[in-house]
Amino acid sequence: MIIVCTGALAYFAIEGKYGEELNSAVGPTFFVMIMAYFVADMFMEVYSMAIDVLMHCFMTDKETHDPPGEPGSDTEPYCLRKTCPHLRPLNSCK
């Protein structure tokens, strides 16, 4: 979707500004679409990495602060503490 929208905007911008000087706006539009693909791919990789890091932090918190056999101790995970009620639904996922 990102590539198609970027390509359409580039095509209309090129046609509007350089329409009389170019034989066809398809070549430059294709180049813009290739560049849009690479930029969108890099952005999605960063977004995916951020999601993975958050999940790793959550799992480390659960493993580190909730030793087996000690429920309700002072070292309970942040997702179970009273100060973080918005994280409680995450704990129910197993």
BAVEXVO-638095 format. One record per atom (N, C-alpha, C, O, CB): residue in three letters; atom name; x, y, z; residue number from 0. Coordinates in steps of 0.02 Angstrom, whole numbers. Glycine has a CB too. Layout:
residues N
Ala / CA / X / Y / Z / NUM
...
//
This chain:
residues 94
Met / N / 41 / -60 / 0 / 0
Met / CA / 0 / 0 / 0 / 0
Met / C / 44 / 63 / 0 / 0
Met / O / 29 / 112 / -35 / 0
Met / CB / -47 / 0 / 61 / 0
Ile / N / 97 / 61 / 40 / 1
Ile / CA / 142 / 118 / 43 / 1
Ile / C / 173 / 131 / -25 / 1
Ile / O / 178 / 188 / -48 / 1
Ile / CB / 197 / 106 / 95 / 1
Ile / N / 194 / 78 / -58 / 2
Ile / CA / 228 / 84 / -123 / 2
Ile / C / 180 / 110 / -176 / 2
Ile / O / 198 / 153 / -217 / 2
Ile / CB / 258 / 17 / -144 / 2
Val / N / 119 / 85 / -176 / 3
Val / CA / 70 / 106 / -226 / 3
Val / C / 52 / 180 / -216 / 3
Val / O / 49 / 218 / -265 / 3
Val / CB / 6 / 62 / -221 / 3
Cys / N / 40 / 200 / -154 / 4
Cys / CA / 23 / 271 / -141 / 4
Cys / C / 82 / 317 / -159 / 4
Cys / O / 72 / 370 / -188 / 4
Cys / CB / 4 / 281 / -67 / 4
Thr / N / 142 / 297 / -141 / 5
Thr / CA / 201 / 337 / -157 / 5
Thr / C / 209 / 342 / -233 / 5
Thr / O / 225 / 395 / -259 / 5
Thr / CB / 264 / 308 / -125 / 5
Gly / N / 200 / 286 / -267 / 6
Gly / CA / 206 / 286 / -340 / 6
Gly / C / 154 / 331 / -373 / 6
Gly / O / 170 / 367 / -420 / 6
Gly / CB / 198 / 215 / -367 / 6
Ala / N / 92 / 328 / -349 / 7
Ala / CA / 39 / 370 / -378 / 7
Ala / C / 54 / 444 / -367 / 7
Ala / O / 47 / 485 / -413 / 7
Ala / CB / -29 / 351 / -348 / 7
Leu / N / 75 / 461 / -306 / 8
Leu / CA / 91 / 531 / -292 / 8
Leu / C / 151 / 554 / -334 / 8
Leu / O / 151 / 610 / -359 / 8
Leu / CB / 107 / 540 / -217 / 8
Ala / N / 200 / 512 / -341 / 9
Ala / CA / 259 / 530 / -381 / 9
Ala / C / 240 / 539 / -454 / 9
Ala / O / 263 / 585 / -487 / 9
Ala / CB / 314 / 476 / -375 / 9
Tyr / N / 198 / 495 / -480 / 10
Tyr / CA / 177 / 499 / -550 / 10
Tyr / C / 141 / 565 / -564 / 10
Tyr / O / 157 / 600 / -612 / 10
Tyr / CB / 131 / 440 / -568 / 10
Phe / N / 93 / 582 / -521 / 11
Phe / CA / 56 / 644 / -531 / 11
Phe / C / 101 / 706 / -521 / 11
Phe / O / 92 / 756 / -556 / 11
Phe / CB / -4 / 647 / -483 / 11
Ala / N / 147 / 703 / -474 / 12
Ala / CA / 193 / 759 / -464 / 12
Ala / C / 240 / 768 / -523 / 12
Ala / O / 253 / 824 / -545 / 12
Ala / CB / 233 / 749 / -399 / 12
Ile / N / 265 / 712 / -550 / 13
Ile / CA / 310 / 716 / -608 / 13
Ile / C / 272 / 740 / -670 / 13
Ile / O / 297 / 782 / -707 / 13
Ile / CB / 343 / 648 / -622 / 13
Glu / N / 213 / 714 / -680 / 14
Glu / CA / 173 / 735 / -737 / 14
Glu / C / 154 / 808 / -732 / 14
Glu / O / 154 / 844 / -782 / 14
Glu / CB / 109 / 692 / -743 / 14
Gly / N / 139 / 831 / -672 / 15
Gly / CA / 119 / 901 / -663 / 15
Gly / C / 176 / 950 / -674 / 15
Gly / O / 166 / 1004 / -702 / 15
Gly / CB / 92 / 911 / -595 / 15
Lys / N / 236 / 931 / -652 / 16
Lys / CA / 292 / 977 / -656 / 16
Lys / C / 334 / 969 / -719 / 16
Lys / O / 356 / 1018 / -748 / 16
Lys / CB / 336 / 969 / -595 / 16
Tyr / N / 346 / 907 / -740 / 17
Tyr / CA / 391 / 893 / -797 / 17
Tyr / C / 355 / 857 / -853 / 17
Tyr / O / 389 / 826 / -894 / 17
Tyr / CB / 450 / 853 / -774 / 17
Gly / N / 290 / 859 / -857 / 18
Gly / CA / 252 / 821 / -907 / 18
Gly / C / 271 / 836 / -978 / 18
Gly / O / 274 / 790 / -1019 / 18
Gly / CB / 180 / 835 / -898 / 18
Glu / N / 285 / 898 / -995 / 19
Glu / CA / 302 / 917 / -1064 / 19
Glu / C / 375 / 900 / -1081 / 19
Glu / O / 391 / 890 / -1139 / 19
Glu / CB / 290 / 991 / -1074 / 19
Glu / N / 418 / 897 / -1031 / 20
Glu / CA / 490 / 886 / -1043 / 20
Glu / C / 508 / 812 / -1048 / 20
Glu / O / 559 / 794 / -1077 / 20
Glu / CB / 531 / 918 / -988 / 20
Leu / N / 467 / 768 / -1020 / 21
Leu / CA / 481 / 696 / -1019 / 21
Leu / C / 441 / 659 / -1072 / 21
Leu / O / 386 / 679 / -1089 / 21
Leu / CB / 467 / 666 / -950 / 21
Asn / N / 470 / 605 / -1098 / 22
Asn / CA / 432 / 561 / -1143 / 22
Asn / C / 381 / 521 / -1103 / 22
Asn / O / 324 / 513 / -1125 / 22
Asn / CB / 479 / 514 / -1181 / 22
Ser / N / 402 / 497 / -1044 / 23
Ser / CA / 358 / 457 / -1003 / 23
Ser / C / 378 / 466 / -930 / 23
Ser / O / 438 / 471 / -914 / 23
Ser / CB / 359 / 383 / -1023 / 23
Ala / N / 330 / 468 / -886 / 24
Ala / CA / 344 / 475 / -814 / 24
Ala / C / 349 / 407 / -780 / 24
Ala / O / 357 / 403 / -719 / 24
Ala / CB / 291 / 518 / -781 / 24
Val / N / 343 / 353 / -819 / 25
Val / CA / 342 / 286 / -790 / 25
Val / C / 411 / 267 / -762 / 25
Val / O / 414 / 239 / -707 / 25
Val / CB / 321 / 234 / -843 / 25
Gly / N / 465 / 283 / -796 / 26
Gly / CA / 532 / 267 / -772 / 26
Gly / C / 549 / 299 / -706 / 26
Gly / O / 567 / 264 / -659 / 26
Gly / CB / 583 / 288 / -823 / 26
Pro / N / 542 / 365 / -700 / 27
Pro / CA / 555 / 397 / -636 / 27
Pro / C / 508 / 373 / -580 / 27
Pro / O / 527 / 367 / -522 / 27
Pro / CB / 550 / 472 / -642 / 27
Thr / N / 446 / 359 / -599 / 28
Thr / CA / 397 / 334 / -550 / 28
Thr / C / 419 / 266 / -524 / 28
Thr / O / 414 / 252 / -465 / 28
Thr / CB / 327 / 330 / -580 / 28
Phe / N / 442 / 223 / -569 / 29
Phe / CA / 465 / 156 / -550 / 29
Phe / C / 525 / 162 / -502 / 29
Phe / O / 529 / 125 / -454 / 29
Phe / CB / 484 / 116 / -612 / 29
Phe / N / 570 / 208 / -516 / 30
Phe / CA / 628 / 219 / -472 / 30
Phe / C / 605 / 242 / -403 / 30
Phe / O / 631 / 219 / -352 / 30
Phe / CB / 676 / 271 / -503 / 30
Val / N / 557 / 288 / -400 / 31
Val / CA / 530 / 312 / -336 / 31
Val / C / 497 / 255 / -298 / 31
Val / O / 503 / 251 / -237 / 31
Val / CB / 479 / 369 / -348 / 31
Met / N / 462 / 210 / -334 / 32
Met / CA / 429 / 154 / -301 / 32
Met / C / 481 / 105 / -272 / 32
Met / O / 470 / 77 / -218 / 32
Met / CB / 383 / 117 / -350 / 32
Ile / N / 536 / 95 / -307 / 33
Ile / CA / 589 / 52 / -280 / 33
Ile / C / 619 / 82 / -216 / 33
Ile / O / 630 / 47 / -167 / 33
Ile / CB / 645 / 41 / -333 / 33
Met / N / 631 / 147 / -218 / 34
Met / CA / 658 / 181 / -158 / 34
Met / C / 607 / 178 / -101 / 34
Met / O / 626 / 170 / -43 / 34
Met / CB / 676 / 254 / -175 / 34
Ala / N / 543 / 186 / -117 / 35
Ala / CA / 491 / 182 / -65 / 35
Ala / C / 489 / 113 / -33 / 35
Ala / O / 478 / 106 / 27 / 35
Ala / CB / 422 / 200 / -94 / 35
Tyr / N / 500 / 61 / -74 / 36
Tyr / CA / 501 / -7 / -47 / 36
Tyr / C / 557 / -14 / 4 / 36
Tyr / O / 545 / -41 / 59 / 36
Tyr / CB / 510 / -58 / -103 / 36
Phe / N / 618 / 9 / -12 / 37
Phe / CA / 674 / 2 / 33 / 37
Phe / C / 664 / 41 / 98 / 37
Phe / O / 680 / 17 / 152 / 37
Phe / CB / 738 / 23 / -1 / 37
Val / N / 637 / 101 / 93 / 38
Val / CA / 625 / 142 / 152 / 38
Val / C / 571 / 110 / 196 / 38
Val / O / 579 / 107 / 257 / 38
Val / CB / 604 / 214 / 132 / 38
Ala / N / 517 / 86 / 166 / 39
Ala / CA / 463 / 54 / 204 / 39
Ala / C / 488 / -10 / 237 / 39
Ala / O / 470 / -25 / 294 / 39
Ala / CB / 403 / 39 / 159 / 39
Asp / N / 530 / -48 / 201 / 40
Asp / CA / 556 / -110 / 229 / 40
Asp / C / 601 / -96 / 289 / 40
Asp / O / 596 / -131 / 340 / 40
Asp / CB / 596 / -148 / 175 / 40
Met / N / 644 / -46 / 284 / 41
Met / CA / 687 / -28 / 341 / 41
Met / C / 645 / -4 / 401 / 41
Met / O / 661 / -21 / 458 / 41
Met / CB / 737 / 26 / 321 / 41
Phe / N / 594 / 35 / 388 / 42
Phe / CA / 551 / 59 / 442 / 42
Phe / C / 516 / 0 / 477 / 42
Phe / O / 513 / -2 / 538 / 42
Phe / CB / 499 / 108 / 416 / 42
Met / N / 491 / -47 / 438 / 43
Met / CA / 457 / -105 / 467 / 43
Met / C / 505 / -149 / 506 / 43
Met / O / 485 / -180 / 555 / 43
Met / CB / 422 / -145 / 413 / 43
Glu / N / 567 / -154 / 485 / 44
Glu / CA / 617 / -193 / 522 / 44
Glu / C / 630 / -161 / 590 / 44
Glu / O / 636 / -197 / 640 / 44
Glu / CB / 683 / -197 / 482 / 44
Val / N / 634 / -96 / 593 / 45
Val / CA / 645 / -61 / 657 / 45
Val / C / 584 / -71 / 702 / 45
Val / O / 591 / -83 / 762 / 45
Val / CB / 658 / 14 / 645 / 45
Tyr / N / 525 / -66 / 674 / 46
Tyr / CA / 463 / -76 / 712 / 46
Tyr / C / 460 / -148 / 739 / 46
Tyr / O / 441 / -158 / 797 / 46
Tyr / CB / 401 / -62 / 669 / 46
Ser / N / 477 / -196 / 698 / 47
Ser / CA / 477 / -266 / 719 / 47
Ser / C / 528 / -278 / 775 / 47
Ser / O / 514 / -315 / 823 / 47
Ser / CB / 492 / -312 / 660 / 47
Met / N / 586 / -247 / 769 / 48
Met / CA / 637 / -255 / 821 / 48
Met / C / 613 / -226 / 887 / 48
Met / O / 627 / -254 / 940 / 48
Met / CB / 702 / -222 / 799 / 48
Ala / N / 579 / -169 / 885 / 49
Ala / CA / 553 / -139 / 947 / 49
Ala / C / 502 / -184 / 980 / 49
Ala / O / 502 / -190 / 1041 / 49
Ala / CB / 522 / -70 / 932 / 49
Ile / N / 459 / -216 / 942 / 50
Ile / CA / 410 / -262 / 970 / 50
Ile / C / 445 / -322 / 1002 / 50
Ile / O / 426 / -344 / 1056 / 50
Ile / CB / 361 / -286 / 915 / 50
Asp / N / 496 / -349 / 968 / 51
Asp / CA / 534 / -405 / 995 / 51
Asp / C / 569 / -387 / 1061 / 51
Asp / O / 570 / -427 / 1108 / 51
Asp / CB / 585 / -429 / 944 / 51
Val / N / 597 / -327 / 1064 / 52
Val / CA / 631 / -305 / 1125 / 52
Val / C / 581 / -299 / 1183 / 52
Val / O / 597 / -320 / 1239 / 52
Val / CB / 666 / -237 / 1113 / 52
Leu / N / 523 / -272 / 1170 / 53
Leu / CA / 473 / -267 / 1223 / 53
Leu / C / 451 / -335 / 1248 / 53
Leu / O / 441 / -345 / 1308 / 53
Leu / CB / 412 / -228 / 1198 / 53
Met / N / 444 / -383 / 1203 / 54
Met / CA / 424 / -450 / 1224 / 54
Met / C / 480 / -483 / 1264 / 54
Met / O / 467 / -518 / 1313 / 54
Met / CB / 407 / -494 / 1162 / 54
His / N / 543 / -473 / 1244 / 55
His / CA / 599 / -501 / 1282 / 55
His / C / 603 / -470 / 1352 / 55
His / O / 616 / -506 / 1400 / 55
His / CB / 665 / -490 / 1244 / 55
Cys / N / 591 / -405 / 1357 / 56
Cys / CA / 591 / -373 / 1422 / 56
Cys / C / 536 / -400 / 1467 / 56
Cys / O / 547 / -411 / 1527 / 56
Cys / CB / 583 / -297 / 1415 / 56
Phe / N / 478 / -412 / 1439 / 57
Phe / CA / 422 / -439 / 1478 / 57
Phe / C / 438 / -509 / 1503 / 57
Phe / O / 427 / -525 / 1561 / 57
Phe / CB / 358 / -440 / 1436 / 57
Met / N / 466 / -551 / 1459 / 58
Met / CA / 482 / -620 / 1478 / 58
Met / C / 538 / -621 / 1530 / 58
Met / O / 536 / -661 / 1577 / 58
Met / CB / 501 / -662 / 1416 / 58
Thr / N / 588 / -578 / 1523 / 59
Thr / CA / 642 / -575 / 1572 / 59
Thr / C / 615 / -552 / 1639 / 59
Thr / O / 637 / -578 / 1691 / 59
Thr / CB / 697 / -527 / 1548 / 59
Asp / N / 570 / -505 / 1639 / 60
Asp / CA / 539 / -482 / 1702 / 60
Asp / C / 502 / -539 / 1736 / 60
Asp / O / 508 / -548 / 1797 / 60
Asp / CB / 490 / -424 / 1688 / 60
Lys / N / 465 / -577 / 1698 / 61
Lys / CA / 428 / -634 / 1728 / 61
Lys / C / 475 / -687 / 1755 / 61
Lys / O / 464 / -714 / 1809 / 61
Lys / CB / 381 / -665 / 1676 / 61
Glu / N / 528 / -702 / 1718 / 62
Glu / CA / 575 / -754 / 1740 / 62
Glu / C / 617 / -732 / 1800 / 62
Glu / O / 631 / -772 / 1844 / 62
Glu / CB / 620 / -774 / 1683 / 62
Thr / N / 636 / -669 / 1801 / 63
Thr / CA / 682 / -644 / 1852 / 63
Thr / C / 646 / -629 / 1918 / 63
Thr / O / 672 / -645 / 1971 / 63
Thr / CB / 716 / -582 / 1828 / 63
His / N / 587 / -600 / 1914 / 64
His / CA / 554 / -576 / 1975 / 64
His / C / 499 / -622 / 2001 / 64
His / O / 464 / -603 / 2049 / 64
His / CB / 524 / -510 / 1962 / 64
Asp / N / 491 / -680 / 1974 / 65
Asp / CA / 440 / -726 / 1999 / 65
Asp / C / 469 / -796 / 2004 / 65
Asp / O / 454 / -839 / 1964 / 65
Asp / CB / 376 / -726 / 1953 / 65
Pro / N / 512 / -807 / 2055 / 66
Pro / CA / 541 / -873 / 2061 / 66
Pro / C / 487 / -925 / 2078 / 66
Pro / O / 440 / -909 / 2113 / 66
Pro / CB / 596 / -873 / 2115 / 66
Pro / N / 494 / -986 / 2053 / 67
Pro / CA / 444 / -1038 / 2068 / 67
Pro / C / 439 / -1051 / 2142 / 67
Pro / O / 489 / -1051 / 2178 / 67
Pro / CB / 461 / -1103 / 2031 / 67
Gly / N / 379 / -1061 / 2166 / 68
Gly / CA / 367 / -1076 / 2236 / 68
Gly / C / 362 / -1015 / 2281 / 68
Gly / O / 352 / -1023 / 2341 / 68
Gly / CB / 421 / -1120 / 2260 / 68
Glu / N / 367 / -955 / 2254 / 69
Glu / CA / 363 / -895 / 2295 / 69
Glu / C / 311 / -846 / 2269 / 69
Glu / O / 327 / -788 / 2258 / 69
Glu / CB / 431 / -861 / 2298 / 69
Pro / N / 249 / -867 / 2258 / 70
Pro / CA / 199 / -818 / 2234 / 70
Pro / C / 183 / -767 / 2287 / 70
Pro / O / 181 / -783 / 2347 / 70
Pro / CB / 135 / -855 / 2212 / 70
Gly / N / 173 / -706 / 2266 / 71
Gly / CA / 156 / -652 / 2312 / 71
Gly / C / 215 / -623 / 2350 / 71
Gly / O / 205 / -584 / 2396 / 71
Gly / CB / 106 / -676 / 2361 / 71
Ser / N / 275 / -641 / 2332 / 72
Ser / CA / 334 / -615 / 2367 / 72
Ser / C / 348 / -543 / 2344 / 72
Ser / O / 315 / -516 / 2300 / 72
Ser / CB / 396 / -659 / 2354 / 72
Asp / N / 398 / -512 / 2376 / 73
Asp / CA / 417 / -444 / 2359 / 73
Asp / C / 449 / -439 / 2290 / 73
Asp / O / 455 / -385 / 2261 / 73
Asp / CB / 464 / -416 / 2411 / 73
Thr / N / 469 / -496 / 2264 / 74
Thr / CA / 503 / -496 / 2199 / 74
Thr / C / 456 / -516 / 2142 / 74
Thr / O / 477 / -543 / 2091 / 74
Thr / CB / 563 / -544 / 2201 / 74
Glu / N / 391 / -503 / 2152 / 75
Glu / CA / 344 / -520 / 2098 / 75
Glu / C / 357 / -477 / 2037 / 75
Glu / O / 383 / -421 / 2042 / 75
Glu / CB / 272 / -511 / 2122 / 75
Pro / N / 339 / -502 / 1978 / 76
Pro / CA / 353 / -464 / 1916 / 76
Pro / C / 314 / -398 / 1915 / 76
Pro / O / 263 / -391 / 1948 / 76
Pro / CB / 335 / -506 / 1854 / 76
Tyr / N / 338 / -352 / 1875 / 77
Tyr / CA / 305 / -287 / 1869 / 77
Tyr / C / 234 / -294 / 1842 / 77
Tyr / O / 191 / -254 / 1858 / 77
Tyr / CB / 346 / -241 / 1823 / 77
Cys / N / 222 / -345 / 1802 / 78
Cys / CA / 155 / -353 / 1773 / 78
Cys / C / 103 / -373 / 1825 / 78
Cys / O / 44 / -370 / 1810 / 78
Cys / CB / 157 / -404 / 1717 / 78
Leu / N / 124 / -394 / 1885 / 79
Leu / CA / 77 / -412 / 1937 / 79
Leu / C / 72 / -361 / 1993 / 79
Leu / O / 31 / -368 / 2038 / 79
Leu / CB / 96 / -479 / 1966 / 79
Arg / N / 114 / -311 / 1992 / 80
Arg / CA / 114 / -261 / 2046 / 80
Arg / C / 52 / -217 / 2043 / 80
Arg / O / 24 / -205 / 1990 / 80
Arg / CB / 177 / -218 / 2043 / 80
Lys / N / 31 / -193 / 2101 / 81
Lys / CA / -28 / -151 / 2105 / 81
Lys / C / -21 / -85 / 2069 / 81
Lys / O / -70 / -55 / 2048 / 81
Lys / CB / -45 / -138 / 2177 / 81
Thr / N / 41 / -62 / 2061 / 82
Thr / CA / 53 / 2 / 2027 / 82
Thr / C / 49 / -4 / 1951 / 82
Thr / O / 51 / 47 / 1916 / 82
Thr / CB / 121 / 29 / 2047 / 82
Cys / N / 43 / -64 / 1925 / 83
Cys / CA / 41 / -75 / 1852 / 83
Cys / C / -20 / -117 / 1832 / 83
Cys / O / -12 / -171 / 1804 / 83
Cys / CB / 105 / -110 / 1828 / 83
Pro / N / -81 / -93 / 1845 / 84
Pro / CA / -139 / -134 / 1828 / 84
Pro / C / -149 / -143 / 1753 / 84
Pro / O / -181 / -191 / 1732 / 84
Pro / CB / -201 / -104 / 1858 / 84
His / N / -122 / -98 / 1713 / 85
His / CA / -130 / -104 / 1640 / 85
His / C / -90 / -162 / 1611 / 85
His / O / -101 / -181 / 1554 / 85
His / CB / -108 / -39 / 1607 / 85
Leu / N / -43 / -190 / 1650 / 86
Leu / CA / -3 / -247 / 1626 / 86
Leu / C / -32 / -314 / 1647 / 86
Leu / O / -7 / -366 / 1625 / 86
Leu / CB / 67 / -240 / 1651 / 86
Arg / N / -83 / -315 / 1688 / 87
Arg / CA / -110 / -379 / 1712 / 87
Arg / C / -136 / -424 / 1657 / 87
Arg / O / -127 / -485 / 1661 / 87
Arg / CB / -165 / -365 / 1760 / 87
Pro / N / -169 / -398 / 1604 / 88
Pro / CA / -192 / -444 / 1552 / 88
Pro / C / -135 / -482 / 1517 / 88
Pro / O / -147 / -537 / 1492 / 88
Pro / CB / -230 / -405 / 1500 / 88
Leu / N / -76 / -455 / 1516 / 89
Leu / CA / -19 / -489 / 1486 / 89
Leu / C / -1 / -552 / 1525 / 89
Leu / O / 23 / -601 / 1496 / 89
Leu / CB / 40 / -443 / 1481 / 89
Asn / N / -11 / -550 / 1590 / 90
Asn / CA / 8 / -607 / 1632 / 90
Asn / C / -37 / -667 / 1620 / 90
Asn / O / -16 / -724 / 1630 / 90
Asn / CB / 7 / -588 / 1705 / 90
Ser / N / -98 / -656 / 1599 / 91
Ser / CA / -145 / -711 / 1588 / 91
Ser / C / -129 / -751 / 1526 / 91
Ser / O / -153 / -807 / 1519 / 91
Ser / CB / -215 / -685 / 1584 / 91
Cys / N / -88 / -724 / 1481 / 92
Cys / CA / -67 / -761 / 1420 / 92
Cys / C / -12 / -810 / 1439 / 92
Cys / O / 37 / -792 / 1470 / 92
Cys / CB / -41 / -712 / 1365 / 92
Lys / N / -22 / -871 / 1421 / 93
Lys / CA / 29 / -922 / 1437 / 93
Lys / C / 54 / -954 / 1375 / 93
Lys / O / 97 / -998 / 1379 / 93
Lys / CB / 2 / -975 / 1484 / 93
//
